[in-house]
């Protein structure tokens, strides 16, 4: 997860409670608006019943107007009936099922008013005005109006209970629910804040602290401590870039140390070559001369030992000079079959080492310095033969093959495999380092020289080994490009045929 996404997630968790509060506020507002709308409808329904009550009151007033001598009142009475029916139907349509009986009671009173009005009109029209007046008073004022007042009180009481009290109850429920939700949101805000803080601390503070500690270690000069960033965000990328920079610094320091070593080796080699080579040459010549004049076998063996030791010292001096003062690099297009193992043919026979070669006939050419490649191969084969001493001997296998790539071969692989005892895994990383050797008589420069020569040609040298199964030295060289190289000159007639040809 990137740093931007971590920050976005952390801030989202912190904003989430605010969002929930807003949602709850909108929900509560909607519930309150619904409750107020219901209350408004109930109040409007109560006002509709007030119109019913007024229409019925006007209906009784029409009767009294007629009794007072207004003949037009009788013609208005049917209109009052229509008005009462209109408002009564509107009021009854909005009643809940449980209050239908109230509408039935009002309709019964309305029917009684109409019946009383009919009798009053009949008595009045027949000349019985006193009887009509008494009937109207007894029925309308003393019986029907008190009954209507009782029904009105019940209707208004239920309207208050159903509208106002229920609205209050709903508002109280909304407030209580809102209180619980707010407590839950507060708890969620606390948890979200802790989680967001943990995410920010885990995603920012810890990687930054680790990077700061690594920078302090590197600043103190410890470039060998590995930096292993665990985050995969921008801070992890920064830590990986810092680790890469530290590795480059370590390599630069190693190269600087190596350069200082080489400078010291060069000075030492020059001094050794100047101070020892001439005396050693004189000592070797004297020993060889003495060998021809001495006939005692014991003495001749001692003189031969002197010659061998002088040759060994000369080889060490040559190694020092070759490693500290390499000759200029002159690359040519060459086949991997070039070179010779003629110098090892007798040693192979004496040590009972079987040589097996395998090389395709049409391998691409490589661009190398033939002398340096031959020297590198000589050092590698020499080490392989030392790993297979007489009388047991062994098997030396040299294989060349093309290394595939897009569009064809892009390299040549040369593998030298021996059947020796192998090399322990803890020693493998040190092979190729100057002056590192496992043999008391070794200089520790053979593989270092071979590695340098291979890398100068743009290749790489790899060593794979298993204890008890032998060692394989793998040389990978890039295929030559550009114009073809000039044909190599034919070797002198006295030169023996190459033993190391891989054809």
One Martini backbone bead per residue (centre of mass of N, CA, C, O) as a GRO file, in nm:
protein
  503
    1UNK     BB    1   0.096   0.037   0.023
    2UNK     BB    2   0.074   0.352  -0.012
    3UNK     BB    3   0.111   0.648   0.140
    4UNK     BB    4  -0.144   0.782   0.029
    5UNK     BB    5  -0.338   0.552   0.119
    6UNK     BB    6  -0.277   0.563   0.417
    7UNK     BB    7  -0.368   0.852   0.462
    8UNK     BB    8  -0.651   0.814   0.349
    9UNK     BB    9  -0.736   0.598   0.554
   10UNK     BB   10  -0.685   0.756   0.812
   11UNK     BB   11  -0.873   1.002   0.742
   12UNK     BB   12  -1.126   0.834   0.697
   13UNK     BB   13  -1.150   0.732   0.988
   14UNK     BB   14  -1.173   1.026   1.105
   15UNK     BB   15  -1.429   1.110   0.922
   16UNK     BB   16  -1.648   0.897   0.975
   17UNK     BB   17  -1.794   1.012   1.228
   18UNK     BB   18  -1.888   1.272   1.091
   19UNK     BB   19  -2.055   1.131   0.879
   20UNK     BB   20  -2.244   0.985   1.079
   21UNK     BB   21  -2.354   1.237   1.211
   22UNK     BB   22  -2.476   1.353   0.955
   23UNK     BB   23  -2.666   1.115   0.894
   24UNK     BB   24  -2.818   1.126   1.163
   25UNK     BB   25  -2.920   1.414   1.131
   26UNK     BB   26  -3.082   1.362   0.873
   27UNK     BB   27  -3.260   1.140   0.992
   28UNK     BB   28  -3.379   1.300   1.226
   29UNK     BB   29  -3.499   1.523   1.052
   30UNK     BB   30  -3.691   1.336   0.898
   31UNK     BB   31  -3.849   1.233   1.144
   32UNK     BB   32  -3.944   1.510   1.246
   33UNK     BB   33  -4.087   1.591   0.988
   34UNK     BB   34  -4.285   1.355   0.995
   35UNK     BB   35  -4.413   1.426   1.267
   36UNK     BB   36  -4.506   1.715   1.188
   37UNK     BB   37  -4.678   1.625   0.951
   38UNK     BB   38  -4.871   1.453   1.114
   39UNK     BB   39  -4.963   1.683   1.301
   40UNK     BB   40  -5.071   1.863   1.077
   41UNK     BB   41  -5.285   1.663   0.976
   42UNK     BB   42  -5.438   1.642   1.245
   43UNK     BB   43  -5.506   1.939   1.268
   44UNK     BB   44  -5.657   1.953   0.999
   45UNK     BB   45  -5.870   1.744   1.088
   46UNK     BB   46  -5.976   1.916   1.321
   47UNK     BB   47  -6.065   2.153   1.140
   48UNK     BB   48  -6.272   1.987   0.985
   49UNK     BB   49  -6.454   1.932   1.230
   50UNK     BB   50  -6.514   2.228   1.283
   51UNK     BB   51  -6.680   2.255   1.024
   52UNK     BB   52  -6.894   2.053   1.108
   53UNK     BB   53  -6.984   2.203   1.363
   54UNK     BB   54  -7.063   2.467   1.220
   55UNK     BB   55  -7.272   2.344   1.023
   56UNK     BB   56  -7.459   2.232   1.247
   57UNK     BB   57  -7.509   2.501   1.384
   58UNK     BB   58  -7.630   2.644   1.134
   59UNK     BB   59  -7.865   2.448   1.107
   60UNK     BB   60  -8.006   2.530   1.378
   61UNK     BB   61  -8.030   2.835   1.304
   62UNK     BB   62  -8.231   2.796   1.075
   63UNK     BB   63  -8.462   2.698   1.251
   64UNK     BB   64  -8.478   2.958   1.431
   65UNK     BB   65  -8.537   3.151   1.198
   66UNK     BB   66  -8.805   3.026   1.115
   67UNK     BB   67  -8.939   3.070   1.398
   68UNK     BB   68  -8.888   3.397   1.358
   69UNK     BB   69  -8.999   3.451   1.041
   70UNK     BB   70  -8.808   3.314   0.817
   71UNK     BB   71  -8.883   3.176   0.511
   72UNK     BB   72  -8.586   3.127   0.384
   73UNK     BB   73  -8.473   2.908   0.582
   74UNK     BB   74  -8.607   2.654   0.458
   75UNK     BB   75  -8.443   2.678   0.183
   76UNK     BB   76  -8.150   2.651   0.335
   77UNK     BB   77  -8.143   2.370   0.464
   78UNK     BB   78  -8.035   2.189   0.230
   79UNK     BB   79  -7.761   2.333   0.216
   80UNK     BB   80  -7.668   2.249   0.501
   81UNK     BB   81  -7.665   1.950   0.441
   82UNK     BB   82  -7.442   1.956   0.227
   83UNK     BB   83  -7.225   2.081   0.404
   84UNK     BB   84  -7.221   1.861   0.618
   85UNK     BB   85  -7.156   1.624   0.428
   86UNK     BB   86  -6.890   1.729   0.321
   87UNK     BB   87  -6.735   1.758   0.595
   88UNK     BB   88  -6.796   1.472   0.702
   89UNK     BB   89  -6.654   1.314   0.480
   90UNK     BB   90  -6.370   1.436   0.513
   91UNK     BB   91  -6.338   1.356   0.811
   92UNK     BB   92  -6.396   1.043   0.787
   93UNK     BB   93  -6.160   0.974   0.582
   94UNK     BB   94  -5.923   1.040   0.818
   95UNK     BB   95  -5.996   0.808   0.991
   96UNK     BB   96  -5.940   0.570   1.189
   97UNK     BB   97  -6.080   0.269   1.249
   98UNK     BB   98  -6.131   0.329   1.566
   99UNK     BB   99  -6.313   0.617   1.487
  100UNK     BB  100  -6.585   0.547   1.336
  101UNK     BB  101  -6.789   0.571   1.572
  102UNK     BB  102  -6.784   0.879   1.581
  103UNK     BB  103  -6.907   0.924   1.301
  104UNK     BB  104  -7.170   0.774   1.363
  105UNK     BB  105  -7.264   0.966   1.590
  106UNK     BB  106  -7.277   1.222   1.416
  107UNK     BB  107  -7.478   1.111   1.204
  108UNK     BB  108  -7.707   1.064   1.403
  109UNK     BB  109  -7.740   1.357   1.490
  110UNK     BB  110  -7.794   1.463   1.203
  111UNK     BB  111  -8.052   1.300   1.162
  112UNK     BB  112  -8.204   1.418   1.404
  113UNK     BB  113  -8.200   1.712   1.310
  114UNK     BB  114  -8.358   1.666   1.051
  115UNK     BB  115  -8.610   1.544   1.187
  116UNK     BB  116  -8.674   1.784   1.371
  117UNK     BB  117  -8.694   1.995   1.144
  118UNK     BB  118  -8.934   1.864   1.005
  119UNK     BB  119  -9.138   1.886   1.242
  120UNK     BB  120  -9.113   2.188   1.286
  121UNK     BB  121  -9.206   2.273   1.003
  122UNK     BB  122  -9.484   2.136   1.021
  123UNK     BB  123  -9.598   2.276   1.274
  124UNK     BB  124  -9.561   2.565   1.167
  125UNK     BB  125  -9.733   2.532   0.903
  126UNK     BB  126 -10.003   2.438   1.084
  127UNK     BB  127  -9.994   2.663   1.338
  128UNK     BB  128  -9.798   2.520   1.564
  129UNK     BB  129  -9.584   2.713   1.709
  130UNK     BB  130  -9.552   2.621   2.003
  131UNK     BB  131  -9.483   2.329   1.940
  132UNK     BB  132  -9.239   2.390   1.764
  133UNK     BB  133  -9.073   2.534   1.982
  134UNK     BB  134  -9.069   2.300   2.191
  135UNK     BB  135  -8.938   2.092   2.012
  136UNK     BB  136  -8.680   2.249   1.952
  137UNK     BB  137  -8.591   2.276   2.246
  138UNK     BB  138  -8.591   1.977   2.332
  139UNK     BB  139  -8.419   1.856   2.096
  140UNK     BB  140  -8.190   2.060   2.039
  141UNK     BB  141  -8.105   2.184   2.321
  142UNK     BB  142  -8.155   1.932   2.531
  143UNK     BB  143  -8.038   1.687   2.342
  144UNK     BB  144  -7.849   1.728   2.086
  145UNK     BB  145  -7.639   1.935   2.179
  146UNK     BB  146  -7.521   1.768   2.421
  147UNK     BB  147  -7.446   1.525   2.248
  148UNK     BB  148  -7.252   1.682   2.063
  149UNK     BB  149  -7.064   1.782   2.290
  150UNK     BB  150  -6.970   1.501   2.379
  151UNK     BB  151  -6.851   1.419   2.110
  152UNK     BB  152  -6.655   1.655   2.088
  153UNK     BB  153  -6.483   1.592   2.333
  154UNK     BB  154  -6.391   1.315   2.235
  155UNK     BB  155  -6.261   1.406   1.974
  156UNK     BB  156  -6.059   1.615   2.094
  157UNK     BB  157  -5.922   1.421   2.284
  158UNK     BB  158  -5.818   1.222   2.070
  159UNK     BB  159  -5.669   1.432   1.905
  160UNK     BB  160  -5.466   1.502   2.122
  161UNK     BB  161  -5.355   1.220   2.172
  162UNK     BB  162  -5.291   1.148   1.868
  163UNK     BB  163  -5.118   1.402   1.809
  164UNK     BB  164  -4.954   1.535   2.039
  165UNK     BB  165  -4.867   1.291   2.211
  166UNK     BB  166  -4.756   1.127   1.980
  167UNK     BB  167  -4.548   1.335   1.893
  168UNK     BB  168  -4.396   1.340   2.158
  169UNK     BB  169  -4.324   1.040   2.160
  170UNK     BB  170  -4.165   1.043   1.894
  171UNK     BB  171  -3.958   1.253   1.977
  172UNK     BB  172  -3.848   1.097   2.215
  173UNK     BB  173  -3.753   0.852   2.045
  174UNK     BB  174  -3.561   1.010   1.866
  175UNK     BB  175  -3.380   1.119   2.090
  176UNK     BB  176  -3.298   0.844   2.206
  177UNK     BB  177  -3.175   0.730   1.946
  178UNK     BB  178  -2.972   0.959   1.910
  179UNK     BB  179  -2.818   0.909   2.171
  180UNK     BB  180  -2.721   0.621   2.100
  181UNK     BB  181  -2.581   0.691   1.836
  182UNK     BB  182  -2.380   0.896   1.954
  183UNK     BB  183  -2.239   0.696   2.136
  184UNK     BB  184  -2.151   0.505   1.911
  185UNK     BB  185  -1.993   0.720   1.751
  186UNK     BB  186  -1.794   0.788   1.975
  187UNK     BB  187  -1.675   0.506   1.995
  188UNK     BB  188  -1.595   0.492   1.697
  189UNK     BB  189  -1.408   0.737   1.704
  190UNK     BB  190  -1.208   0.617   1.901
  191UNK     BB  191  -1.133   0.367   1.735
  192UNK     BB  192  -1.058   0.516   1.473
  193UNK     BB  193  -0.835   0.687   1.597
  194UNK     BB  194  -0.658   0.451   1.689
  195UNK     BB  195  -0.628   0.317   1.412
  196UNK     BB  196  -0.513   0.562   1.264
  197UNK     BB  197  -0.270   0.596   1.447
  198UNK     BB  198  -0.155   0.316   1.395
  199UNK     BB  199  -0.123   0.343   1.089
  200UNK     BB  200   0.060   0.589   1.093
  201UNK     BB  201   0.278   0.465   1.272
  202UNK     BB  202   0.325   0.215   1.086
  203UNK     BB  203   0.352   0.380   0.800
  204UNK     BB  204   0.562   0.614   0.921
  205UNK     BB  205   0.723   0.606   1.187
  206UNK     BB  206   0.872   0.334   1.163
  207UNK     BB  207   1.017   0.369   0.888
  208UNK     BB  208   1.158   0.631   0.970
  209UNK     BB  209   1.313   0.514   1.210
  210UNK     BB  210   1.464   0.298   1.052
  211UNK     BB  211   1.599   0.495   0.855
  212UNK     BB  212   1.743   0.663   1.070
  213UNK     BB  213   1.908   0.431   1.189
  214UNK     BB  214   2.050   0.355   0.925
  215UNK     BB  215   2.184   0.633   0.884
  216UNK     BB  216   2.347   0.622   1.146
  217UNK     BB  217   2.510   0.373   1.075
  218UNK     BB  218   2.631   0.484   0.813
  219UNK     BB  219   2.749   0.742   0.941
  220UNK     BB  220   2.948   0.554   1.125
  221UNK     BB  221   3.062   0.334   0.881
  222UNK     BB  222   2.843   0.098   0.852
  223UNK     BB  223   2.814  -0.082   0.538
  224UNK     BB  224   2.736  -0.399   0.612
  225UNK     BB  225   2.460  -0.333   0.695
  226UNK     BB  226   2.154  -0.438   0.631
  227UNK     BB  227   1.878  -0.307   0.445
  228UNK     BB  228   1.524  -0.392   0.531
  229UNK     BB  229   1.251  -0.306   0.393
  230UNK     BB  230   0.893  -0.349   0.479
  231UNK     BB  231   0.783  -0.139   0.305
  232UNK     BB  232   0.563  -0.046  -0.001
  233UNK     BB  233   0.626   0.250  -0.021
  234UNK     BB  234   0.783   0.545  -0.042
  235UNK     BB  235   0.962   0.479   0.202
  236UNK     BB  236   1.060   0.210   0.090
  237UNK     BB  237   1.190   0.331  -0.161
  238UNK     BB  238   1.387   0.507  -0.003
  239UNK     BB  239   1.525   0.273   0.146
  240UNK     BB  240   1.618   0.124  -0.110
  241UNK     BB  241   1.787   0.359  -0.217
  242UNK     BB  242   1.969   0.370   0.032
  243UNK     BB  243   2.071   0.078   0.008
  244UNK     BB  244   2.196   0.116  -0.271
  245UNK     BB  245   2.388   0.340  -0.188
  246UNK     BB  246   2.534   0.174   0.028
  247UNK     BB  247   2.634  -0.043  -0.167
  248UNK     BB  248   2.797   0.150  -0.342
  249UNK     BB  249   2.978   0.245  -0.113
  250UNK     BB  250   3.090  -0.031  -0.045
  251UNK     BB  251   3.211  -0.085  -0.322
  252UNK     BB  252   3.388   0.166  -0.331
  253UNK     BB  253   3.550   0.090  -0.081
  254UNK     BB  254   3.649  -0.180  -0.190
  255UNK     BB  255   3.792  -0.058  -0.435
  256UNK     BB  256   3.981   0.121  -0.273
  257UNK     BB  257   4.114  -0.103  -0.116
  258UNK     BB  258   4.206  -0.255  -0.369
  259UNK     BB  259   4.380  -0.028  -0.478
  260UNK     BB  260   4.569  -0.020  -0.235
  261UNK     BB  261   4.661  -0.309  -0.264
  262UNK     BB  262   4.775  -0.285  -0.549
  263UNK     BB  263   4.980  -0.073  -0.482
  264UNK     BB  264   5.130  -0.246  -0.277
  265UNK     BB  265   5.185  -0.481  -0.464
  266UNK     BB  266   5.345  -0.327  -0.675
  267UNK     BB  267   5.574  -0.243  -0.489
  268UNK     BB  268   5.644  -0.528  -0.394
  269UNK     BB  269   5.688  -0.660  -0.670
  270UNK     BB  270   5.915  -0.480  -0.763
  271UNK     BB  271   6.104  -0.548  -0.530
  272UNK     BB  272   6.106  -0.853  -0.569
  273UNK     BB  273   6.194  -0.863  -0.863
  274UNK     BB  274   6.460  -0.704  -0.817
  275UNK     BB  275   6.573  -0.884  -0.560
  276UNK     BB  276   6.509  -1.205  -0.676
  277UNK     BB  277   6.522  -1.289  -0.974
  278UNK     BB  278   6.822  -1.284  -1.034
  279UNK     BB  279   6.919  -1.476  -0.809
  280UNK     BB  280   6.732  -1.710  -0.897
  281UNK     BB  281   6.851  -1.749  -1.177
  282UNK     BB  282   7.132  -1.815  -1.076
  283UNK     BB  283   7.051  -2.055  -0.896
  284UNK     BB  284   6.928  -2.229  -1.122
  285UNK     BB  285   7.177  -2.246  -1.304
  286UNK     BB  286   7.360  -2.374  -1.091
  287UNK     BB  287   7.190  -2.627  -1.043
  288UNK     BB  288   7.192  -2.732  -1.335
  289UNK     BB  289   7.499  -2.750  -1.356
  290UNK     BB  290   7.536  -2.945  -1.115
  291UNK     BB  291   7.372  -3.181  -1.232
  292UNK     BB  292   7.581  -3.246  -1.467
  293UNK     BB  293   7.831  -3.302  -1.242
  294UNK     BB  294   7.649  -3.488  -1.079
  295UNK     BB  295   7.604  -3.846  -0.992
  296UNK     BB  296   7.450  -3.848  -0.743
  297UNK     BB  297   7.128  -3.906  -0.673
  298UNK     BB  298   7.084  -3.738  -0.417
  299UNK     BB  299   7.203  -3.474  -0.527
  300UNK     BB  300   7.013  -3.447  -0.775
  301UNK     BB  301   6.753  -3.424  -0.608
  302UNK     BB  302   6.829  -3.165  -0.460
  303UNK     BB  303   6.871  -2.989  -0.713
  304UNK     BB  304   6.582  -3.029  -0.822
  305UNK     BB  305   6.444  -2.898  -0.579
  306UNK     BB  306   6.569  -2.622  -0.626
  307UNK     BB  307   6.444  -2.571  -0.903
  308UNK     BB  308   6.144  -2.597  -0.814
  309UNK     BB  309   6.150  -2.368  -0.603
  310UNK     BB  310   6.235  -2.148  -0.797
  311UNK     BB  311   5.987  -2.177  -0.983
  312UNK     BB  312   5.780  -2.113  -0.763
  313UNK     BB  313   5.883  -1.831  -0.697
  314UNK     BB  314   5.852  -1.721  -0.985
  315UNK     BB  315   5.544  -1.761  -0.998
  316UNK     BB  316   5.475  -1.568  -0.770
  317UNK     BB  317   5.599  -1.321  -0.900
  318UNK     BB  318   5.425  -1.330  -1.155
  319UNK     BB  319   5.158  -1.295  -1.011
  320UNK     BB  320   5.215  -1.023  -0.886
  321UNK     BB  321   5.267  -0.875  -1.154
  322UNK     BB  322   4.995  -0.945  -1.296
  323UNK     BB  323   4.804  -0.816  -1.074
  324UNK     BB  324   4.943  -0.522  -1.043
  325UNK     BB  325   5.046  -0.526  -1.376
  326UNK     BB  326   4.859  -0.509  -1.620
  327UNK     BB  327   4.811  -0.546  -1.931
  328UNK     BB  328   4.692  -0.443  -2.203
  329UNK     BB  329   4.385  -0.437  -2.374
  330UNK     BB  330   4.339  -0.673  -2.666
  331UNK     BB  331   4.086  -0.719  -2.862
  332UNK     BB  332   3.945  -1.016  -3.025
  333UNK     BB  333   3.826  -1.228  -3.258
  334UNK     BB  334   3.719  -1.542  -3.115
  335UNK     BB  335   3.741  -1.865  -3.047
  336UNK     BB  336   3.689  -2.101  -2.797
  337UNK     BB  337   3.920  -2.291  -2.934
  338UNK     BB  338   4.121  -2.121  -2.843
  339UNK     BB  339   4.416  -2.243  -2.734
  340UNK     BB  340   4.604  -2.424  -2.468
  341UNK     BB  341   4.699  -2.765  -2.309
  342UNK     BB  342   4.994  -2.862  -2.346
  343UNK     BB  343   5.114  -2.808  -2.055
  344UNK     BB  344   4.904  -3.055  -1.935
  345UNK     BB  345   4.942  -3.333  -2.063
  346UNK     BB  346   5.145  -3.467  -1.867
  347UNK     BB  347   4.987  -3.412  -1.605
  348UNK     BB  348   4.740  -3.575  -1.683
  349UNK     BB  349   4.886  -3.846  -1.704
  350UNK     BB  350   5.013  -3.857  -1.416
  351UNK     BB  351   4.715  -3.807  -1.267
  352UNK     BB  352   4.484  -3.954  -1.410
  353UNK     BB  353   4.330  -3.755  -1.614
  354UNK     BB  354   4.028  -3.710  -1.767
  355UNK     BB  355   3.954  -3.572  -2.084
  356UNK     BB  356   3.654  -3.376  -2.158
  357UNK     BB  357   3.504  -3.261  -2.460
  358UNK     BB  358   3.258  -2.993  -2.561
  359UNK     BB  359   3.183  -2.860  -2.896
  360UNK     BB  360   3.046  -2.687  -3.115
  361UNK     BB  361   3.118  -2.587  -3.438
  362UNK     BB  362   2.896  -2.320  -3.440
  363UNK     BB  363   3.016  -2.081  -3.271
  364UNK     BB  364   3.030  -1.788  -3.163
  365UNK     BB  365   3.208  -1.519  -3.132
  366UNK     BB  366   3.453  -1.355  -2.936
  367UNK     BB  367   3.571  -1.066  -2.742
  368UNK     BB  368   3.915  -1.102  -2.682
  369UNK     BB  369   4.209  -1.171  -2.508
  370UNK     BB  370   4.392  -1.437  -2.574
  371UNK     BB  371   4.606  -1.429  -2.351
  372UNK     BB  372   4.412  -1.389  -2.111
  373UNK     BB  373   4.228  -1.629  -2.158
  374UNK     BB  374   4.453  -1.840  -2.136
  375UNK     BB  375   4.536  -1.763  -1.848
  376UNK     BB  376   4.264  -1.817  -1.714
  377UNK     BB  377   4.241  -2.117  -1.795
  378UNK     BB  378   4.504  -2.207  -1.664
  379UNK     BB  379   4.425  -2.143  -1.371
  380UNK     BB  380   4.173  -2.323  -1.358
  381UNK     BB  381   4.301  -2.595  -1.441
  382UNK     BB  382   4.512  -2.600  -1.219
  383UNK     BB  383   4.311  -2.620  -0.985
  384UNK     BB  384   4.172  -2.879  -1.083
  385UNK     BB  385   4.427  -3.060  -1.067
  386UNK     BB  386   4.482  -3.011  -0.762
  387UNK     BB  387   4.198  -3.160  -0.688
  388UNK     BB  388   4.343  -3.425  -0.863
  389UNK     BB  389   4.544  -3.623  -0.740
  390UNK     BB  390   4.770  -3.844  -0.717
  391UNK     BB  391   4.647  -4.159  -0.801
  392UNK     BB  392   4.337  -4.108  -0.851
  393UNK     BB  393   4.236  -3.868  -0.989
  394UNK     BB  394   4.004  -3.809  -1.276
  395UNK     BB  395   3.771  -3.558  -1.410
  396UNK     BB  396   3.784  -3.343  -1.702
  397UNK     BB  397   3.539  -3.099  -1.801
  398UNK     BB  398   3.477  -2.938  -2.123
  399UNK     BB  399   3.220  -2.690  -2.194
  400UNK     BB  400   3.050  -2.558  -2.481
  401UNK     BB  401   2.797  -2.292  -2.516
  402UNK     BB  402   2.506  -2.144  -2.591
  403UNK     BB  403   2.336  -1.844  -2.501
  404UNK     BB  404   2.026  -1.757  -2.486
  405UNK     BB  405   1.811  -1.521  -2.668
  406UNK     BB  406   1.686  -1.267  -2.826
  407UNK     BB  407   1.740  -1.371  -3.155
  408UNK     BB  408   1.956  -1.551  -3.000
  409UNK     BB  409   2.272  -1.549  -2.927
  410UNK     BB  410   2.446  -1.372  -2.633
  411UNK     BB  411   2.641  -1.618  -2.548
  412UNK     BB  412   2.921  -1.787  -2.388
  413UNK     BB  413   2.966  -2.105  -2.236
  414UNK     BB  414   3.225  -2.206  -1.998
  415UNK     BB  415   3.293  -2.533  -1.860
  416UNK     BB  416   3.477  -2.637  -1.563
  417UNK     BB  417   3.498  -2.981  -1.454
  418UNK     BB  418   3.547  -3.152  -1.154
  419UNK     BB  419   3.615  -3.456  -0.931
  420UNK     BB  420   3.654  -3.345  -0.668
  421UNK     BB  421   3.581  -3.262  -0.328
  422UNK     BB  422   3.527  -2.975  -0.314
  423UNK     BB  423   3.354  -2.685  -0.173
  424UNK     BB  424   3.270  -2.513   0.075
  425UNK     BB  425   3.021  -2.282   0.126
  426UNK     BB  426   3.191  -2.076   0.312
  427UNK     BB  427   3.418  -2.028   0.076
  428UNK     BB  428   3.296  -1.928  -0.195
  429UNK     BB  429   3.281  -1.607  -0.151
  430UNK     BB  430   3.619  -1.588  -0.144
  431UNK     BB  431   3.655  -1.651  -0.420
  432UNK     BB  432   3.879  -1.425  -0.597
  433UNK     BB  433   4.035  -1.320  -0.375
  434UNK     BB  434   4.305  -1.180  -0.279
  435UNK     BB  435   4.506  -1.415  -0.104
  436UNK     BB  436   4.303  -1.649  -0.128
  437UNK     BB  437   4.371  -1.972   0.029
  438UNK     BB  438   4.390  -2.348   0.083
  439UNK     BB  439   4.693  -2.356   0.012
  440UNK     BB  440   5.008  -2.341   0.128
  441UNK     BB  441   5.141  -2.293  -0.177
  442UNK     BB  442   4.961  -2.063  -0.236
  443UNK     BB  443   4.874  -1.721  -0.347
  444UNK     BB  444   4.570  -1.617  -0.427
  445UNK     BB  445   4.581  -1.519  -0.765
  446UNK     BB  446   4.461  -1.693  -0.989
  447UNK     BB  447   4.150  -1.632  -0.974
  448UNK     BB  448   4.180  -1.326  -0.973
  449UNK     BB  449   4.298  -1.308  -1.256
  450UNK     BB  450   4.072  -1.455  -1.409
  451UNK     BB  451   3.843  -1.264  -1.327
  452UNK     BB  452   3.960  -1.007  -1.449
  453UNK     BB  453   3.982  -1.101  -1.744
  454UNK     BB  454   3.681  -1.165  -1.786
  455UNK     BB  455   3.565  -0.880  -1.708
  456UNK     BB  456   3.722  -0.723  -1.930
  457UNK     BB  457   3.546  -0.888  -2.158
  458UNK     BB  458   3.234  -0.878  -2.028
  459UNK     BB  459   3.221  -1.097  -1.819
  460UNK     BB  460   3.174  -1.396  -1.609
  461UNK     BB  461   3.243  -1.558  -1.290
  462UNK     BB  462   3.155  -1.890  -1.178
  463UNK     BB  463   3.101  -2.085  -0.871
  464UNK     BB  464   3.032  -2.438  -0.835
  465UNK     BB  465   2.975  -2.638  -0.532
  466UNK     BB  466   3.019  -2.976  -0.387
  467UNK     BB  467   3.066  -3.184  -0.149
  468UNK     BB  468   3.182  -3.474  -0.324
  469UNK     BB  469   3.113  -3.347  -0.649
  470UNK     BB  470   3.265  -3.096  -0.712
  471UNK     BB  471   3.366  -2.843  -0.963
  472UNK     BB  472   3.236  -2.538  -1.123
  473UNK     BB  473   3.352  -2.328  -1.384
  474UNK     BB  474   3.191  -2.032  -1.509
  475UNK     BB  475   3.204  -1.885  -1.835
  476UNK     BB  476   3.077  -1.565  -1.949
  477UNK     BB  477   3.050  -1.455  -2.289
  478UNK     BB  478   3.012  -1.228  -2.518
  479UNK     BB  479   2.913  -1.164  -2.819
  480UNK     BB  480   3.038  -1.060  -3.100
  481UNK     BB  481   3.058  -0.745  -3.266
  482UNK     BB  482   3.066  -0.631  -3.577
  483UNK     BB  483   3.339  -0.660  -3.725
  484UNK     BB  484   3.546  -0.872  -3.839
  485UNK     BB  485   3.817  -1.029  -3.762
  486UNK     BB  486   4.118  -1.097  -3.817
  487UNK     BB  487   4.314  -1.330  -3.907
  488UNK     BB  488   4.494  -1.556  -3.762
  489UNK     BB  489   4.795  -1.659  -3.713
  490UNK     BB  490   4.994  -1.906  -3.769
  491UNK     BB  491   5.153  -2.132  -3.612
  492UNK     BB  492   5.422  -2.266  -3.546
  493UNK     BB  493   5.560  -2.571  -3.620
  494UNK     BB  494   5.660  -2.632  -3.314
  495UNK     BB  495   5.378  -2.623  -3.232
  496UNK     BB  496   5.159  -2.785  -3.068
  497UNK     BB  497   4.872  -2.914  -3.055
  498UNK     BB  498   4.580  -2.847  -2.922
  499UNK     BB  499   4.429  -2.976  -2.631
  500UNK     BB  500   4.186  -2.750  -2.565
  501UNK     BB  501   4.015  -2.809  -2.783
  502UNK     BB  502   3.644  -2.805  -2.812
  503UNK     BB  503   3.582  -2.999  -3.071
   0.00000   0.00000   0.00000
